[in-house]
Amino acid sequence: MSAIRITLSEDHQIVRQGLRALLEAEPDFCIVGEAADGIEAAQLAERLQPDVMVVDLMMPGMNGLEVTRQVSKRSPETRVIILSAFENEAYVAEALGIGAAGYVLKRSSAADLARAVREVAAGRRYLSPALSERAIEAYVRYVEEVKDTTEGPQGTLTPREREVLYLVAQGHTTAEIADQLVISPRTVEVHRANVRRKLGLSSPTDLIRYAMQHGILPVWE
C-alpha cells in the first residue's frame, strides 16, 4: 500500500514543525511539501498534486478558505483538511461547501488528525467530534442553495486573478504583488484591470469594499 502524500500549510514555523513530526510518526504518511502562506500553499498543491493538504484557516497571503477554493480547481484530486482554532459552524459549513473534506480543531489530539487524514484520503469526510454534524449539514444545504447567487461575477475570475484580487485588497502594491507571485509588474496591472472589469469596479476603494463584503479578506475574531 502506497503512503498518503501530504502537504502542510501553516504560517507559524514551530507549529508546522510540530505537525510534521506528528504526521511523520505515522508509517503510512509521507510529507511531500510545506508552505508558510496561502499563495504558496495553492501553488504547492498544483505542483505536487498531494493526496491530502492540511491547511490552517488563518494564513497570510490567502486564508484557508480561499486556498480550498483554489485547490479544488488546480488540484481536484487533492483532499483538503482545514485546521482551525474556531468552532464557528459558519466557518465549517463554508469550508465544506467550497470543497474541504475535513475540518479539524487545533485542540484535537494527534490521533484525531491522523484519523482525519486517513478518512479523507479514503474519500470520506471528517469533522472533529466536538462539531455539530446536524447543524453543519443544514447549513451546507443552505450554502449550496445560495452559492450561485453569492458567488456572482467572482466566479469568472481565473485563479491568478483571484490571487491578485486578494493581495490588492490587503493593500499590497503592484511591485509587491509581482514579487510574491513571481510575475512582472505589467502582468499584475493586466490582471488588476481584468479584475476591475469583470467585477464592475472602478477604484481600489471599491475593490477593498468588494473583498470585505464577499469574505475574500481574512476574517479575524
ChimeraX attribute file (.defattr): number of C-alpha atoms within 10 A of each C-alpha:
attribute: neighborCount
match mode: 1-to-1
recipient: residues
	/A:1	4
	/A:2	7
	/A:3	12
	/A:4	18
	/A:5	20
	/A:6	27
	/A:7	24
	/A:8	25
	/A:9	29
	/A:10	25
	/A:11	19
	/A:12	12
	/A:13	13
	/A:14	10
	/A:15	11
	/A:16	18
	/A:17	14
	/A:18	11
	/A:19	17
	/A:20	18
	/A:21	12
	/A:22	14
	/A:23	21
	/A:24	15
	/A:25	11
	/A:26	12
	/A:27	9
	/A:28	13
	/A:29	18
	/A:30	19
	/A:31	18
	/A:32	15
	/A:33	17
	/A:34	23
	/A:35	20
	/A:36	19
	/A:37	22
	/A:38	28
	/A:39	25
	/A:40	19
	/A:41	30
	/A:42	28
	/A:43	18
	/A:44	22
	/A:45	29
	/A:46	18
	/A:47	11
	/A:48	15
	/A:49	21
	/A:50	22
	/A:51	23
	/A:52	25
	/A:53	31
	/A:54	25
	/A:55	30
	/A:56	28
	/A:57	27
	/A:58	22
	/A:59	22
	/A:60	18
	/A:61	23
	/A:62	26
	/A:63	22
	/A:64	31
	/A:65	27
	/A:66	25
	/A:67	28
	/A:68	30
	/A:69	19
	/A:70	27
	/A:71	26
	/A:72	20
	/A:73	15
	/A:74	17
	/A:75	20
	/A:76	16
	/A:77	16
	/A:78	26
	/A:79	27
	/A:80	33
	/A:81	30
	/A:82	27
	/A:83	22
	/A:84	20
	/A:85	13
	/A:86	16
	/A:87	16
	/A:88	11
	/A:89	17
	/A:90	15
	/A:91	18
	/A:92	25
	/A:93	23
	/A:94	18
	/A:95	24
	/A:96	26
	/A:97	20
	/A:98	18
	/A:99	19
	/A:100	27
	/A:101	26
	/A:102	24
	/A:103	28
	/A:104	27
	/A:105	19
	/A:106	16
	/A:107	12
	/A:108	15
	/A:109	12
	/A:110	13
	/A:111	12
	/A:112	17
	/A:113	25
	/A:114	16
	/A:115	14
	/A:116	24
	/A:117	29
	/A:118	18
	/A:119	16
	/A:120	21
	/A:121	21
	/A:122	12
	/A:123	11
	/A:124	13
	/A:125	19
	/A:126	20
	/A:127	22
	/A:128	20
	/A:129	11
	/A:130	10
	/A:131	16
	/A:132	13
	/A:133	14
	/A:134	9
	/A:135	12
	/A:136	21
	/A:137	16
	/A:138	11
	/A:139	19
	/A:140	22
	/A:141	13
	/A:142	13
	/A:143	18
	/A:144	15
	/A:145	11
	/A:146	11
	/A:147	15
	/A:148	11
	/A:149	9
	/A:150	12
	/A:151	11
	/A:152	11
	/A:153	13
	/A:154	16
	/A:155	13
	/A:156	13
	/A:157	16
	/A:158	15
	/A:159	16
	/A:160	14
	/A:161	19
	/A:162	21
	/A:163	23
	/A:164	23
	/A:165	24
	/A:166	24
	/A:167	23
	/A:168	20
	/A:169	21
	/A:170	17
	/A:171	12
	/A:172	15
	/A:173	14
	/A:174	19
	/A:175	14
	/A:176	15
	/A:177	21
	/A:178	18
	/A:179	13
	/A:180	15
	/A:181	17
	/A:182	10
	/A:183	12
	/A:184	13
	/A:185	17
	/A:186	12
	/A:187	12
	/A:188	24
	/A:189	16
	/A:190	11
	/A:191	20
	/A:192	20
	/A:193	15
	/A:194	16
	/A:195	22
	/A:196	16
	/A:197	11
	/A:198	14
	/A:199	18
	/A:200	12
	/A:201	16
	/A:202	11
	/A:203	10
	/A:204	14
	/A:205	11
	/A:206	15
	/A:207	21
	/A:208	20
	/A:209	14
	/A:210	18
	/A:211	18
	/A:212	14
	/A:213	10
	/A:214	13
	/A:215	11
	/A:216	20
	/A:217	21
	/A:218	20
	/A:219	11
	/A:220	5
	/A:221	4
